[in-house]
Amino acid sequence: MTPSPTACDTPGPGGAPVPDVDVVCLGESMVTFLPRRPGRLADVPCFDRAIGGAESNVACTLARTGHTARWISRVGADGFGDHLLAAIADCGVDVSHVRRDPRRPTGIYFRTAGDRATDAHEVAYYRAGSAASAMSAATVDPAAAGSGRVLHLSGITAALSADCLGLMRALTARRPGRPLVSFDVNHRPGLWRDPADARVLLDLARGADLVFVGEDEAADAWGLTGGPDAVRAALPEPATLVVKRGAAGAVAYDRHGGRHAEPAPRVDMVAAVGAGDAFAAGYLSAALRDLPVPARLRYGHLWAAAVLTVPGDLAEPPARGHADRLAALDDAAWGTLHLGPGWTNDTTVGERAVEEVRTP
C-alpha cells in the first residue's frame, strides 16, 4: 500500500498558531485501587494506589517516550486530585491547564486483578458527579485544546455528562486550522444508561482525522459484525482508521483507499487493562516521527505489549532504539516475536526472533 501522508500534519490552511506541544490529551483521570491478590472485591483486604485514565495514560506514555504532552482535565481540590497531578506531572506531562474544582470530587475506582474480558472481573467506579464530569465547551480553554500538533480524545468523556458530550461535539467539529484530532472510541458499556446512546460515538468518530476502534467495540456499540472492512465502510470520513483485533493484530485504512494489516506479536499477558491506550500512544509516537504505516502499527503493538506484561494501567515503554530495532524486523522474524514480563529491558528479544527464523 502507498503510505498515507504524515498522520500528524495539521490538516488544511487556516492560520492556526504554531503548536507548542506534540500532543494534547483531554479527559478524566481517576485514582485507581489495584488489589494485592486475586479474588472478589468483597474478599480483597488490601489495595495499591495507582492512576488510571485513557487520555492521561496516552499523555504519560508519550512523555516517557520523549514527546511533549499536555493533559487537560478537571480534578477535585482534594488529596486524590493532588496525587493525580503529581503522578502525571512526574511522567513529564504538562498539567498547567488542569483545573481544580472546589465542589466536586476526584473520581476513583477499584478493580479486581482478573482480565476485564472474564465474568470474574469487577470494577467499582465512584465517578458520578466528579470534577471531570463538569468539563464543558464553556470551561475548557479552546486555545489550550488546540495547542498541540495532535488533540487526542476518547469516547469515555462523551459518556460523563451532557456538558462533556457537548464539549466533545465542539472539539470534533471540522473547522479550518484545527489540530489533527485523534479519537479512541473506548466504548465502555457501563457508562451508557441506554446501550443505543453509544451510537453517538459513531458521530464523534466521523468528525475525527484519526480513529482507533476495536473490532469488538464496533460490534457491541454499533452492531458492525462484518470485520474491519465493515467498520471502514461505516466510517469513511476519517483520513486514517485503525481497527484493533486483539491478538490477531490491527488493520489501518488511509484516505487513498489503502489497507494495511499488521499481526501482533505473541505476548505472555499479565493484565489487559490499559493496552488500548498504549497502542494509541505507540501509533501516535511513530506518526509524530513520520514513520510509515506498518511501523506505526508495530509501535502500537509494542507499546500495548509493554502494558500487557505488567499489572497496572501504565508501563515504562521500551527505549526508542530498542523499539526501532524490533519494529524493523523482517516479517518472518516479527512473526516469531514472543514478549513476556521484563521484555522492555531485554534487548536480546529481537536477536532471538531473528535466530529462530534462521534456525531450521
Phi, psi and omega per residue, in radians:
M1 nan 2.663 3.068
T2 -1.380 2.198 -3.132
P3 -1.026 2.495 3.107
S4 -1.254 2.841 3.013
P5 -1.026 2.831 -3.112
T6 -0.852 2.156 -3.054
A7 -1.192 -0.238 -3.097
C8 -1.979 0.324 2.949
D9 -1.253 2.387 3.071
T10 -1.194 2.137 -3.022
P11 -1.247 2.207 2.958
G12 1.265 2.830 3.064
P13 -1.354 3.011 3.099
G14 2.775 0.071 3.092
G15 1.223 0.487 -3.137
A16 -1.158 2.555 3.094
P17 -1.131 2.743 3.109
V18 -1.162 2.215 -3.122
P19 -1.069 2.483 3.108
D20 -1.864 -0.048 2.972
V21 -2.432 2.846 3.099
D22 -1.221 -0.865 -3.029
V23 -2.401 2.352 2.954
V24 -1.865 2.241 3.112
C25 -2.022 2.221 -3.090
L26 -2.136 2.194 3.091
G27 2.832 3.063 -3.083
E28 -1.393 2.428 2.920
S29 -2.104 2.585 -3.110
M30 -2.266 2.766 2.979
V31 -1.386 2.260 -3.061
T32 -1.899 2.414 3.070
F33 -1.988 2.014 -3.061
L34 -1.807 2.292 -3.093
P35 -1.179 2.546 3.109
R36 -1.448 -0.135 3.087
R37 -2.670 2.765 3.106
P38 -1.136 2.779 3.098
G39 2.386 3.019 3.099
R40 -1.173 2.679 3.083
L41 -1.001 -0.579 -3.140
A42 -1.151 -0.374 -3.034
D43 -1.852 -0.226 -3.083
V44 -1.468 2.087 -3.064
P45 -1.500 -0.409 -3.019
C46 -2.348 2.511 -3.134
F47 -2.311 2.628 3.005
D48 -1.784 2.494 -3.102
R49 -1.529 2.395 3.077
A50 -2.538 -2.964 3.071
I51 -2.144 2.653 3.128
G52 -2.634 2.364 3.113
G53 3.050 2.213 -3.010
A54 -0.950 -0.857 -3.036
E55 -1.294 -0.700 3.100
S56 -1.195 -0.545 3.047
N57 -1.049 -0.764 3.126
V58 -1.120 -0.775 -3.136
A59 -1.070 -0.789 -3.121
C60 -1.116 -0.747 -3.118
T61 -1.145 -0.740 3.120
L62 -1.124 -0.725 3.134
A63 -1.114 -0.704 3.115
R64 -1.164 -0.323 -3.114
T65 -1.639 -0.002 3.083
G66 1.786 0.068 3.086
H67 -1.602 2.821 3.049
T68 -1.630 2.272 -3.054
A69 -2.388 2.520 3.096
R70 -2.202 2.384 3.085
W71 -1.942 2.285 3.096
I72 -2.034 2.257 -3.139
S73 -2.948 -2.975 2.979
R74 -2.303 2.439 3.048
V75 -2.331 2.837 3.121
G76 -1.258 2.797 3.042
A77 -1.496 1.070 -3.051
D78 -2.413 3.092 -3.098
G79 -1.110 -0.631 3.116
F80 -1.164 -0.633 3.051
G81 -1.122 -0.702 3.075
D82 -1.019 -0.773 -3.100
H83 -1.117 -0.782 3.136
L84 -1.036 -0.849 -3.107
L85 -1.059 -0.750 -3.120
A86 -1.176 -0.767 -3.079
A87 -1.163 -0.737 -3.116
I88 -1.255 -0.690 3.075
A89 -1.108 -0.615 3.130
D90 -1.101 -0.383 3.080
C91 -1.400 -0.113 -3.128
G92 1.726 0.217 -3.114
V93 -1.557 2.430 3.049
D94 -1.323 2.084 -3.129
V95 -1.988 0.333 -3.041
S96 -1.196 -0.273 3.139
H97 -1.822 0.262 3.021
V98 -1.479 2.251 -3.111
R99 -1.713 2.514 3.088
R100 -1.699 2.333 -3.102
D101 -1.909 2.019 -3.092
P102 -1.317 -0.202 -3.060
R103 -1.902 -0.318 -3.070
R104 -2.086 2.558 -3.063
P105 -1.489 2.856 2.943
T106 -1.308 2.381 3.128
G107 -1.230 2.594 3.061
I108 -2.381 2.785 2.979
Y109 -2.677 2.742 3.114
F110 -2.065 2.503 3.055
R111 -2.474 2.773 3.079
T112 -1.430 2.995 -3.095
A113 -1.429 -0.252 -3.060
G114 -1.276 2.902 3.129
D115 -1.128 2.426 3.139
R116 -1.023 -0.494 -3.056
A117 -1.360 -0.149 -3.085
T118 -1.689 2.760 3.131
D119 -1.165 -0.373 -3.107
A120 -1.377 -0.205 -3.083
H121 -1.294 2.337 3.100
E122 -2.212 2.466 3.000
V123 -2.340 2.255 3.090
A124 -2.034 1.892 -3.118
Y125 -1.637 2.428 2.995
Y126 -2.208 1.300 -3.029
R127 -2.242 -0.103 3.128
A128 -1.054 2.279 -3.124
G129 1.249 0.348 -3.117
S130 -1.221 2.885 3.115
A131 -1.029 -0.695 -3.102
A132 -1.152 -0.494 -3.134
S133 -1.193 -0.216 3.106
A134 -1.568 0.039 3.050
M135 -1.109 2.479 3.139
S136 -2.709 3.002 3.099
A137 -1.105 -0.380 -3.136
A138 -1.503 -0.387 -3.054
T139 -1.812 -0.188 3.125
V140 -1.774 2.219 3.139
D141 -1.188 2.006 -3.112
P142 -1.110 -0.517 3.108
A143 -1.161 -0.691 3.107
A144 -1.173 -0.731 3.139
A145 -1.106 -0.523 -3.120
G146 -1.723 0.313 -3.001
S147 -1.571 0.082 3.141
G148 -2.012 2.920 2.987
R149 -1.153 -0.543 -3.142
V150 -2.288 2.439 2.951
L151 -1.931 2.028 -3.091
H152 -1.827 2.239 -3.093
L153 -2.274 2.927 3.019
S154 -2.494 2.791 -3.106
G155 -1.181 -0.246 3.110
I156 -1.061 -0.729 -3.107
T157 -1.034 -0.669 -3.103
A158 -1.091 -0.434 -3.083
A159 -1.545 -0.126 -3.006
L160 -1.311 -0.603 -3.120
S161 -2.999 2.913 3.084
A162 -1.102 -0.654 3.108
D163 -1.126 -0.704 3.116
C164 -1.143 -0.676 3.085
L165 -1.101 -0.734 3.093
G166 -1.061 -0.698 3.095
L167 -1.096 -0.767 -3.128
M168 -1.124 -0.659 3.101
R169 -1.131 -0.669 3.117
A170 -1.168 -0.716 -3.075
L171 -1.292 -0.449 3.138
T172 -1.692 0.036 3.075
A173 -1.208 2.285 -3.111
R174 -1.286 2.229 3.120
R175 -2.673 2.656 -3.125
P176 -1.091 2.479 3.009
G177 1.436 0.005 3.123
R178 -1.301 2.766 3.033
P179 -1.204 2.922 3.026
L180 -1.092 2.245 -3.115
V181 -1.741 2.045 3.100
S182 -1.788 2.272 -3.050
F183 -2.306 2.067 3.032
D184 -1.716 2.052 -3.027
V185 -0.990 -0.778 3.045
N186 0.787 0.979 -3.139
H187 -1.224 2.111 3.090
R188 -2.079 1.722 -3.049
P189 -0.922 -0.614 -3.090
G190 -1.173 -0.272 -3.124
L191 -1.548 -0.176 -3.088
W192 -1.894 2.100 -3.118
R193 -1.088 -0.740 3.105
D194 -2.009 2.125 -3.123
P195 -0.929 -0.522 -3.131
A196 -1.155 -0.419 -3.126
D197 -1.117 -0.427 -3.103
A198 -1.171 -0.187 3.087
R199 -1.153 -0.290 3.070
V200 -1.080 -0.437 3.116
L201 -1.111 -0.528 3.096
L202 -1.166 -0.715 3.103
D203 -1.123 -0.735 3.123
L204 -1.125 -0.732 3.136
A205 -1.062 -0.616 -3.132
R206 -1.138 -0.382 3.123
G207 -1.550 -0.127 -3.075
A208 -1.564 2.850 3.090
D209 -1.631 -0.559 -3.138
L210 -2.320 2.185 -3.084
V211 -2.183 2.339 2.999
F212 -1.935 2.256 3.078
V213 -2.609 2.461 3.053
G214 -1.400 2.541 3.085
E215 -1.013 -0.668 3.118
D216 -1.197 -0.658 3.100
E217 -1.080 -0.774 -3.126
A218 -1.078 -0.603 3.097
A219 -1.243 -0.788 -3.090
D220 -1.219 -0.764 -3.033
A221 -1.462 -0.593 -2.984
W222 -2.166 -0.013 3.134
G223 1.245 0.364 -3.129
L224 -1.572 1.845 -3.025
T225 -1.984 0.187 -3.077
G226 -1.629 0.283 3.118
G227 1.501 -3.069 -3.064
P228 -0.989 -0.675 -3.122
D229 -1.121 -0.593 3.099
A230 -1.187 -0.605 3.098
V231 -1.157 -0.753 3.109
R232 -1.104 -0.673 3.123
A233 -1.080 -0.610 3.123
A234 -1.428 -0.303 -3.095
L235 -2.260 1.178 -3.127
P236 -1.402 -0.261 -2.996
E237 -1.246 -0.791 -3.111
P238 -1.050 2.413 3.106
A239 -1.056 -0.619 3.131
T240 -2.310 2.263 3.064
L241 -2.158 2.246 3.087
V242 -2.034 2.063 3.116
V243 -1.813 2.033 -3.120
K244 -1.550 2.394 -3.066
R245 -2.146 0.453 3.130
G246 1.112 -2.330 -3.108
A247 -1.120 -0.301 -3.136
A248 -1.404 -0.168 3.089
G249 1.916 -2.608 -3.098
A250 -2.641 2.713 3.138
V251 -2.207 2.307 3.112
A252 -2.010 2.404 3.085
Y253 -2.064 2.444 3.111
D254 -1.980 3.075 -3.036
R255 -1.207 -0.284 -3.103
H256 -1.664 0.131 -3.132
G257 1.591 0.082 3.122
G258 -1.265 2.589 3.133
R259 -2.367 2.236 3.102
H260 -2.345 2.208 3.098
A261 -1.886 2.401 -3.141
E262 -2.323 2.121 -3.136
P263 -1.216 2.725 3.076
A264 -1.596 2.575 3.055
P265 -1.217 2.826 3.074
R266 -1.319 2.312 -3.041
V267 -2.263 2.328 2.995
D268 -1.477 1.696 -2.959
M269 -1.351 2.368 3.003
V270 -1.706 -0.833 3.097
A271 -2.713 2.531 -3.037
A272 -1.586 -0.224 -3.035
V273 -1.160 2.293 3.077
G274 1.629 -0.095 -3.074
A275 -1.159 -0.673 3.138
G276 -1.118 -0.703 3.100
D277 -1.117 -0.738 3.140
A278 -1.135 -0.675 3.094
F279 -1.044 -0.820 3.139
A280 -1.048 -0.736 3.140
A281 -1.121 -0.731 3.128
G282 -1.118 -0.754 3.115
Y283 -1.097 -0.814 -3.134
L284 -1.111 -0.668 3.116
S285 -1.037 -0.797 3.129
A286 -1.182 -0.640 3.124
A287 -1.173 -0.686 3.101
L288 -1.087 -0.462 3.101
R289 -1.591 0.063 3.111
D290 1.090 0.599 3.066
L291 -1.372 2.719 -3.120
P292 -1.181 2.863 -3.039
V293 -0.984 -0.792 3.125
P294 -0.998 -0.684 3.124
A295 -1.179 -0.635 3.117
R296 -1.071 -0.749 3.117
L297 -1.163 -0.698 3.119
R298 -1.141 -0.680 3.071
Y299 -1.091 -0.698 3.070
G300 -1.018 -0.793 3.119
H301 -1.100 -0.722 -3.109
L302 -1.167 -0.763 3.133
W303 -1.154 -0.652 3.073
A304 -1.106 -0.703 3.138
A305 -1.114 -0.553 3.105
A306 -1.091 -0.700 -3.137
V307 -1.359 -0.650 -3.135
L308 -1.063 -0.408 -3.066
T309 -1.763 0.288 3.012
V310 -2.310 2.820 -3.069
P311 -1.393 -0.344 -3.038
G312 -1.685 -3.050 -3.117
D313 -1.409 -0.317 -3.084
L314 -2.171 2.577 3.087
A315 -2.479 2.673 3.030
E316 -1.249 2.075 -3.129
P317 -1.225 2.831 3.100
P318 -1.139 2.650 3.062
A319 -1.010 2.599 -3.030
R320 -0.997 -0.753 3.141
G321 -1.096 -0.691 3.111
H322 -1.100 -0.818 3.138
A323 -1.136 -0.685 3.122
D324 -1.042 -0.732 -3.130
R325 -1.145 -0.712 3.136
L326 -1.208 -0.740 -3.131
A327 -1.133 -0.431 -3.109
A328 -1.543 -0.003 3.111
L329 -1.016 2.566 3.051
D330 -1.206 2.929 -3.025
D331 -1.024 -0.651 -3.114
A332 -1.156 -0.788 -3.138
A333 -1.208 -0.689 3.093
W334 -1.044 -0.656 -3.120
G335 -1.188 -0.334 3.115
T336 -1.725 -0.042 -3.064
L337 -1.086 2.280 -3.111
H338 -2.306 2.018 -3.023
L339 -1.997 2.268 3.113
G340 -2.222 -3.127 3.121
P341 -0.906 2.333 3.135
G342 1.552 -0.004 -3.042
W343 -1.134 -0.474 -3.077
T344 -1.136 -0.393 3.108
N345 -1.793 0.074 -3.106
D346 -1.850 1.719 -3.065
T347 -1.351 0.012 -3.139
T348 -1.600 -0.100 -3.049
V349 -1.102 -0.673 3.109
G350 -1.157 -0.695 3.123
E351 -1.112 -0.660 3.131
R352 -1.176 -0.631 3.113
A353 -1.125 -0.748 3.112
V354 -1.127 -0.746 -3.138
E355 -1.102 -0.642 -3.140
E356 -1.131 -0.634 3.101
V357 -1.203 -0.682 -3.087
R358 -1.267 -0.461 -3.085
T359 -1.464 2.110 -3.130
P360 -1.087 nan nan
